[in-house]
Amino acid sequence: MADAETSRLCVQIVRSHFGPLTANVASALLTRGRLSLSQLIRYTMMKPRTVRAAIVVLVQQNILWHSNTEEEGEMLEFNTLECLMRLRFGRFVWQAEQLFGPSGAEIVQLILDHGKLQPPDIISRLSIHNPKSSGLYSQTLYKLISGAHLKPSTLLSHHSPRDKRIKYEAEEKAKISGFPTAKELREAQETAEARLKREEEEAESVGLKRKPKDLISHRSSKKKTTEEDMVDDGVYFRVNFDKFNTYIRNKLIEMAAGERFNRSATLVMRATLKATEARQKSVFDARSDPTSTAAIAMLISDDDDLSTGLVTSTKKASSASLVKDYLGLMSAVDNPTPAGKAASFISLTDNKVYVEFEIVSKRLRRRVLEAVARERHGDDGVRIVRLLLDIGKMDEKQIAKVAMMPNNVVRPLLAALSSDFLISTQEVPRSADRNPTRTFYLWHVDLHKAYSALLGHLYKTLYNIGMRRQAEQEEPSVKAVLAKRARTDVAQDENLLSRMERDMLKEYETKREKLTVLEMRVEEAVFILRDLDKIGSHENI
């Protein structure tokens, strides 16, 4: 069950997208957990027909899980992560346009609007005004599916993975004879997780099917292999958020490389990520697939001068040698220590180049944590956080000594950092009675706890941004001008608006744009803390 800040944000998202009645159903599920249909009708105090209609909408949009068990019957559960992903829909459509053009953006936007659709419905809806464009949409749809930007919507995706994980773990634990050890419990969890992942991959393997023999053209063998697959018209497709999230992650890594080195390093990092982009399926990969220096050099344009960012001994070095030098910089070959590895972006093994996603993600999350500590507690707060992250558990006197700060400054600063959940305490009693006067209190940074607290604050900020946008829109004068602009005659000729009304609309659009930019920045921080956390689970959002 989600916390208060996450629940408020999800209810606000559902209300803005589907209206107040559907938001009432979502609020009941978020507040009380999984419910049956009869319980949902009782708690929402709405008509059964209205509740059923709201459930159909939420299931169609992949926001509700439903399961049918012998003990509880049919139960409904809210998919919090799917709801929060709706804040990135605009970015997904923009990314699809950059990759596949306007036709790709139209297909992705249509599927996002309807939750899931079959290929004939997609083609017929988009080519209704121009039947000749159906071929273009069919080709773009095939590219989206073959590139894993769209994935099949299966029965398995509508059931809560937590239920299946608990069931599989119970089955694995039942095979253990006697009292299970920690190692056996861990192996049971890993086996259950692998079984769940294997089932999901098998269920999503549909979507493309072999062309009938009479439709296969007798051309060259290379052409023939690429044309033997076709889209299965009987499968419902939905947008694959994991694939689109990889582009956001790659952009953040490019920006981090540019901030650490220079613009030329950004170009090399972009080419490195581009070389393995087709095989990147999820943001949970610890590292990328291997690629070569030659493949990276081929993806760099001739107009890009990499020599401007390096001082070389030769007058004109080749592009491959410059790429190799930049890869050496970003892999920290000059610092083969744990600190150098933690500061690297890539790794070089047997003439193969790997992008270390996990190392860079840890560094990005730590940078967000330090930025919050600096904003709230100044440079001294960042110094203490970095000290505890590098050394580990320390008591108050050790922190004051190593950080070279007086005790009367360290003590209130530790209390303030602890109140914001940026640092935590570990009690080490010297006696069995756990008397506080005979107990050591060690300070440390619990990263999972700190990131969870920061996520809660970010969700609260996103909720406040949405409320501010709604308040600006519902201001009486602005509301009247917006209603006037929605008229057909004014929409065709905005000169029918007075000068004061045009100025009011311009001011409103400026405020709305600023709120959108702020929302994108906060959402980027949410992406770093939540989606790039390979170890953390989506259950504690």
DOLO-572505 format. One line per field, with one value per residue (C-alpha): z, x, y; residue number from 1. Coordinates in pm, whole numbers, m for minus. Layout:
BEGIN
c3	(Z, ...)
c1	(X, ...)
c2	(Y, ...)
i	(NUM, ...)
***
This chain:
BEGIN
c3	(0, m95, 155, 196, m45, m319, m275, m305, m621, m781, m701, m853, m1171, m1206, m1145, m1413, m1667, m1597, m1379, m1015, m1014, m1123, m878, m599, m684, m699, m363, m196, m332, m237, 113, 202, m14, m232, m228, m386, m600, m320, m75, m332, m385, m10, 56, m241, m186, m561, m785, m886, m1254, m1206, m1009, m1275, m1548, m1352, m1300, m1673, m1753, m1502, m1613, m1978, m1885, m1697, m1365, m1187, m1116, m1060, m931, m858, m560, m374, m37, m129, m462, m720, m577, m724, m651, m761, m972, m831, m1059, m1373, m1257, m1180, m1526, m1676, m1585, m1858, m2138, m2311, m2305, m2447, m2739, m2806, m2798, m3042, m3280, m3261, m3343, m3591, m3706, m3676, m3756, m3461, m3229, m3344, m3283, m2935, m2841, m2958, m2757, m2450, m2479, m2501, m2281, m2525, m2884, m3163, m3486, m3708, m3468, m3465, m3845, m3902, m3650, m3778, m4151, m4134, m4308, m4543, m4637, m4844, m4527, m4386, m4538, m4361, m4027, m4077, m4138, m3837, m3618, m3723, m3631, m3292, m3212, m3344, m3149, m2824, m2796, m2790, m2607, m2596, m2321, m2171, m1899, m1682, m1691, m1529, m1219, m929, m951, m571, m543, m787, m617, m275, m421, m595, m286, m73, m321, m313, 67, 92, m85, 193, 457, 816, 939, 639, 655, 530, 221, 137, 183, m46, m309, m285, m347, m644, m793, m755, m911, m1205, m1258, m1257, m1503, m1731, m1737, m1822, m2108, m2247, m2226, m2405, m2679, m2895, m3116, m3435, m3638, m3951, m4282, m4483, m4761, m5033, m4895, m4881, m5177, m5359, m5328, m5189, m4878, m4670, m4770, m4718, m4356, m4266, m4433, m4301, m3982, m3965, m3689, m3528, m3565, m3281, m3008, m2796, m2770, m2505, m2470, m2320, m2056, m1974, m2328, m2332, m1988, m2131, m2350, m2045, m1862, m2159, m2180, m1810, m1855, m2152, m1948, m1656, m1887, m2031, m1684, m1574, m1886, m2190, m2492, m2693, m2415, m2446, m2816, m2749, m2471, m2697, m2970, m2717, m2596, m2954, m3048, m2797, m2798, m2983, m2719, m2419, m2296, m1937, m1699, m1455, m1659, m1457, m1769, m2142, m2403, m2535, m2829, m3000, m3048, m3426, m3394, m3170, m3411, m3702, m3517, m3471, m3745, m3952, m3858, m3488, m3400, m3102, m3092, m2936, m2600, m2584, m2604, m2838, m2940, m3310, m3518, m3656, m3478, m3628, m3505, m3376, m3166, m3020, m2935, m2766, m2559, m2447, m2358, m2149, m1966, m1893, m1779, m1534, m1659, m1492, m1151, m1104, m749, m598, m600, m968, m1056, m863, m1068, m1407, m1678, m1883, m1849, m2101, m2105, m2383, m2634, m2558, m2423, m2160, m2017, m1641, m1581, m1217, m1120, m1294, m1146, m793, m853, m989, m688, m451, m629, m571, m203, m166, m350, m105, 191, 60, m2, 347, 564, 371, 292, 645, 604, 273, 441, 710, 460, 239, 540, 657, 303, 258, 604, 745, 1102, 1332, 1665, 1725, 1855, 1560, 1313, 1478, 1477, 1118, 974, 1170, 1309, 1671, 1874, 1935, 1555, 1477, 1739, 1613, 1253, 1311, 1471, 1176, 920, 1115, 1126, 744, 732, 550, 820, 1076, 1409, 1509, 1879, 2022, 2389, 2630, 2866, 2833, 2984, 2691, 2924, 2714, 2937, 2856, 2481, 2185, 1916, 1576, 1286, 929, 601, 531, 156, 111, 393, 268, m91, 24, 228, m67, m297, m56, m64, m444, m474, m245, m469, m780, m608, m514, m873, m998, m744, m842, m1209, m1129, m916, m1195, m1443, m1218, m1144, m1246, m1491, m1655, m1668, m1851, m2107, m2164, m2219, m2468, m2654, m2685, m2901, m3269, m3397, m3155, m3226, m3594, m3527, m3195, m3282, m3141, m2797, m2641, m2563, m2192, m2255, m2477, m2210, m1949, m2169, m2230, m1857, m1792, m2060, m1912, m1565, m1707, m1897, m1583, m1386, m1663, m1663, m1284, m1304, m1558, m1331, m1030, m1240, m1352, m986, m928, m1223, m1078, m728, m820, m1168, m1158, m825, m935, m582, m464, m545, m686, m396, m172, m387)
c1	(0, 137, 217, 15, 217, 218, m155, m240, m32, m187, m540, m458, m324, m632, m865, m695, m699, m1028, m1245, m1361, m1564, m1269, m1048, m1288, m1235, m858, m859, m1043, m797, m493, m623, m754, m541, m677, m1055, m1329, m1602, m1860, m1618, m1531, m1898, m1952, m1648, m1701, m2078, m2129, m2367, m2244, m2272, m2050, m1792, m1781, m1732, m1446, m1284, m1307, m1136, m855, m798, m791, m529, m323, m363, m548, m437, m703, m669, m906, m808, m992, m954, m1051, m1229, m1178, m971, m860, m529, m393, m75, 104, 406, 192, m4, 309, 447, 168, 370, 620, 371, 461, 829, 756, 563, 845, 1102, 896, 885, 1263, 1313, 1034, 899, 544, 385, 563, 453, 90, 94, 247, 9, m294, m189, m119, m465, m638, m408, m383, m495, m479, m290, m603, m762, m442, m414, m785, m800, m488, m561, m930, m873, m601, m640, m319, m112, m201, 115, 335, 166, 200, 574, 620, 417, 638, 950, 804, 720, 1043, 1243, 1057, 906, 566, 505, 212, m45, m89, m308, 2, 55, m287, m204, 0, 360, 377, 116, 302, 634, 494, 340, 660, 871, 636, 669, 1049, 1058, 835, 1106, 1354, 1373, 1424, 1489, 1597, 1923, 1974, 2150, 1864, 1608, 1807, 1834, 1457, 1393, 1633, 1473, 1123, 1235, 1398, 1083, 864, 1093, 1100, 721, 695, 944, 759, 425, 564, 736, 422, 348, 533, 451, 583, 446, 253, 459, 247, 327, 704, 873, 1141, 1426, 1775, 1824, 1915, 1599, 1396, 1502, 1396, 1057, 946, 799, 476, 268, 11, m324, m485, m249, m314, m9, 86, 379, 694, 791, 1117, 1247, 1163, 1320, 1653, 1665, 1613, 1890, 2127, 2062, 2145, 2469, 2564, 2504, 2705, 2999, 2986, 2987, 3277, 3493, 3391, 3161, 3377, 3344, 2966, 2987, 3195, 2960, 2659, 2815, 2900, 2542, 2411, 2620, 2431, 2098, 1904, 1994, 1908, 1572, 1552, 1709, 1787, 2084, 2405, 2614, 2564, 2642, 2999, 3095, 3421, 3619, 3575, 3196, 3198, 3422, 3186, 2895, 3077, 3013, 3299, 3187, 3260, 3617, 3721, 4071, 3944, 3899, 4240, 4604, 4776, 5140, 5059, 4918, 4627, 4532, 4289, 3931, 3983, 4284, 4097, 3801, 4040, 4188, 3846, 3744, 4059, 3967, 3611, 3728, 3980, 4270, 4509, 4354, 4321, 4189, 3841, 3796, 3887, 3649, 3367, 3427, 3436, 3173, 3287, 3510, 3756, 3789, 3957, 3927, 3556, 3381, 3108, 2902, 2874, 2511, 2507, 2818, 2695, 2345, 2486, 2684, 2379, 2168, 2443, 2463, 2090, 2133, 2424, 2233, 1943, 2183, 2354, 2024, 1888, 2201, 2476, 2829, 2883, 2591, 2736, 3073, 2922, 2713, 3017, 3226, 2973, 2927, 3303, 3401, 3084, 2954, 3111, 3020, 2980, 3334, 3493, 3284, 3389, 3755, 3774, 3556, 3757, 3444, 3366, 3132, 2881, 2837, 2834, 2573, 2279, 2378, 2357, 2014, 1892, 2023, 1859, 1525, 1532, 1619, 1945, 2144, 2047, 2175, 2287, 2267, 2549, 2464, 2747, 2517, 2224, 1976, 2035, 2070, 2102, 2383, 2585, 2514, 2721, 2531, 2692, 2587, 2565, 2381, 2103, 2075, 1747, 1585, 1729, 1617, 1268, 1238, 1356, 1106, 826, 927, 949, 602, 472, 634, 475, 137, 181, 278, m40, m252, m90, m158, m520, m557, m417, m658, m963, m909, m1239, m1093, m861, m1137, m1367, m1099, m1015, m1382, m1405, m1095, m1246, m1529, m1502, m1510, m1239, m1025, m1020, m950, m788, m823, m1174, m1009, m942, m590, m638, m762, m463, m224, m401, m369, m1, 64, m127, 69, 398, 305, 194, 520, 726, 528, 582, 958, 965, 764, 1010, 1305, 1140, 1038, 1402, 1509, 1234, 1365, 1717, 1611, 1341, 1394, 1774, 1770, 1855, 1847, 1532, 1193, 888, 681, 805, 723)
c2	(0, 343, 617, 937, 1154, 891, 829, 1198, 1231, 921, 1040, 1378, 1212, 990, 1287, 1498, 1214, 1033, 1258, 1267, 943, 731, 922, 822, 453, 503, 682, 393, 137, 346, 413, 66, m161, m442, m470, m674, m518, m527, m363, m99, m14, 16, 236, 468, 494, 501, 310, m39, 51, 356, 159, m113, 147, 308, m34, m111, 220, 165, m196, m86, 175, m89, 98, m184, m538, m800, m1154, m1442, m1658, m1932, m1759, m1401, m1434, m1162, m875, m543, m370, m32, m29, 275, 269, 253, 556, 760, 677, 887, 1197, 1095, 1036, 1363, 1273, 927, 1078, 1326, 1045, 839, 1136, 1175, 805, 725, 1059, 1197, 860, 698, 977, 940, 563, 596, 876, 677, 370, 583, 737, 396, 186, m106, m160, m417, m331, m311, m61, 149, 160, 229, 513, 690, 651, 740, 1076, 951, 582, 594, 648, 304, 155, 410, 344, m33, m1, 228, m7, m299, m97, m7, m369, m520, m258, m345, 4, m167, m494, m737, m694, m1040, m1189, m1217, m841, m784, m985, m848, m977, m964, m1242, m1464, m1394, m1489, m1805, m1914, m1841, m2052, m2338, m2317, m2297, m2604, m2804, m2725, m2996, m2888, m2535, m2321, m2130, m1774, m1906, m2142, m1862, m1636, m1909, m1968, m1598, m1593, m1906, m1758, m1429, m1609, m1818, m1506, m1328, m1633, m1650, m1281, m1316, m1618, m1438, m1131, m1331, m1302, m1003, m1098, m1406, m1569, m1455, m1712, m1868, m1710, m1361, m1409, m1245, m1444, m1196, m1225, m1434, m1128, m947, m1260, m1307, m955, m980, m1317, m1166, m971, m813, m1039, m862, m1057, m928, m619, m392, m139, 101, m52, 205, 26, 75, 445, 488, 371, 683, 906, 719, 749, 1123, 1165, 969, 1188, 1503, 1363, 1283, 1634, 1791, 1570, 1618, 1827, 1835, 1593, 1336, 1378, 1292, 980, 869, 928, 714, 440, 427, 443, 136, m81, 105, m165, m427, m210, m336, m212, 39, m244, m370, m341, m279, m254, m516, m509, m294, m204, 115, 92, 71, 380, 574, 495, 661, 991, 1245, 1384, 1736, 1670, 1769, 1557, 1705, 2029, 1857, 1689, 1794, 1548, 1509, 1478, 1759, 1562, 1243, 995, 972, 616, 717, 1015, 792, 548, 833, 950, 595, 569, 889, 777, 431, 587, 374, 619, 545, 164, 197, 144, 522, 538, 257, 428, 747, 571, 569, 270, m35, m181, m561, m763, m477, m452, m143, m166, 123, 73, 169, 61, 262, 578, 538, 513, 829, 1014, 914, 1021, 1357, 1413, 1326, 1569, 1843, 1813, 1812, 2128, 2305, 2233, 2226, 2401, 2284, 2152, 1914, 1784, 1736, 1514, 1314, 1252, 1155, 897, 760, 714, 585, 429, 427, 688, 842, 1213, 1273, 1093, 1294, 1623, 1518, 1389, 1667, 1928, 2090, 2189, 1967, 2247, 2275, 1901, 1803, 2020, 1950, 1574, 1618, 1827, 1575, 1293, 1474, 1486, 1113, 1189, 1006, 741, 606, 260, 170, m45, m128, m210, m400, m637, m390, m148, 148, 468, 596, 282, 275, 388, 580, 549, 770, 639, 698, 448, 504, 317, 514, 845, 786, 684, 1005, 1214, 1040, 1127, 1495, 1489, 1335, 1607, 1869, 1715, 1721, 2088, 2172, 2006, 2193, 2523, 2455, 2375, 2690, 2907, 2753, 2790, 3158, 3325, 3578, 3324, 3065, 3306, 3394, 3027, 2948, 3234, 3115, 2765, 2905, 2813, 3171, 3288, 2982, 3079, 3448, 3542, 3912, 3883, 3881, 4218, 4335, 4279, 3925, 3848, 3979, 3768, 3458, 3530, 3561, 3238, 3049, 3179, 3053, 2721, 2682, 2756, 2498, 2242, 2302, 2269, 1948, 1804, 1881, 1719, 1419, 1383, 1360, 1101, 900, 900, 795, 541, 402, 387, 203, m151, m292, m115, m261, m87, m210, 71, 372)
i	(1, 2, 3, 4, 5, 6, 7, 8, 9, 10, 11, 12, 13, 14, 15, 16, 17, 18, 19, 20, 21, 22, 23, 24, 25, 26, 27, 28, 29, 30, 31, 32, 33, 34, 35, 36, 37, 38, 39, 40, 41, 42, 43, 44, 45, 46, 47, 48, 49, 50, 51, 52, 53, 54, 55, 56, 57, 58, 59, 60, 61, 62, 63, 64, 65, 66, 67, 68, 69, 70, 71, 72, 73, 74, 75, 76, 77, 78, 79, 80, 81, 82, 83, 84, 85, 86, 87, 88, 89, 90, 91, 92, 93, 94, 95, 96, 97, 98, 99, 100, 101, 102, 103, 104, 105, 106, 107, 108, 109, 110, 111, 112, 113, 114, 115, 116, 117, 118, 119, 120, 121, 122, 123, 124, 125, 126, 127, 128, 129, 130, 131, 132, 133, 134, 135, 136, 137, 138, 139, 140, 141, 142, 143, 144, 145, 146, 147, 148, 149, 150, 151, 152, 153, 154, 155, 156, 157, 158, 159, 160, 161, 162, 163, 164, 165, 166, 167, 168, 169, 170, 171, 172, 173, 174, 175, 176, 177, 178, 179, 180, 181, 182, 183, 184, 185, 186, 187, 188, 189, 190, 191, 192, 193, 194, 195, 196, 197, 198, 199, 200, 201, 202, 203, 204, 205, 206, 207, 208, 209, 210, 211, 212, 213, 214, 215, 216, 217, 218, 219, 220, 221, 222, 223, 224, 225, 226, 227, 228, 229, 230, 231, 232, 233, 234, 235, 236, 237, 238, 239, 240, 241, 242, 243, 244, 245, 246, 247, 248, 249, 250, 251, 252, 253, 254, 255, 256, 257, 258, 259, 260, 261, 262, 263, 264, 265, 266, 267, 268, 269, 270, 271, 272, 273, 274, 275, 276, 277, 278, 279, 280, 281, 282, 283, 284, 285, 286, 287, 288, 289, 290, 291, 292, 293, 294, 295, 296, 297, 298, 299, 300, 301, 302, 303, 304, 305, 306, 307, 308, 309, 310, 311, 312, 313, 314, 315, 316, 317, 318, 319, 320, 321, 322, 323, 324, 325, 326, 327, 328, 329, 330, 331, 332, 333, 334, 335, 336, 337, 338, 339, 340, 341, 342, 343, 344, 345, 346, 347, 348, 349, 350, 351, 352, 353, 354, 355, 356, 357, 358, 359, 360, 361, 362, 363, 364, 365, 366, 367, 368, 369, 370, 371, 372, 373, 374, 375, 376, 377, 378, 379, 380, 381, 382, 383, 384, 385, 386, 387, 388, 389, 390, 391, 392, 393, 394, 395, 396, 397, 398, 399, 400, 401, 402, 403, 404, 405, 406, 407, 408, 409, 410, 411, 412, 413, 414, 415, 416, 417, 418, 419, 420, 421, 422, 423, 424, 425, 426, 427, 428, 429, 430, 431, 432, 433, 434, 435, 436, 437, 438, 439, 440, 441, 442, 443, 444, 445, 446, 447, 448, 449, 450, 451, 452, 453, 454, 455, 456, 457, 458, 459, 460, 461, 462, 463, 464, 465, 466, 467, 468, 469, 470, 471, 472, 473, 474, 475, 476, 477, 478, 479, 480, 481, 482, 483, 484, 485, 486, 487, 488, 489, 490, 491, 492, 493, 494, 495, 496, 497, 498, 499, 500, 501, 502, 503, 504, 505, 506, 507, 508, 509, 510, 511, 512, 513, 514, 515, 516, 517, 518, 519, 520, 521, 522, 523, 524, 525, 526, 527, 528, 529, 530, 531, 532, 533, 534, 535, 536, 537, 538, 539, 540, 541)
***
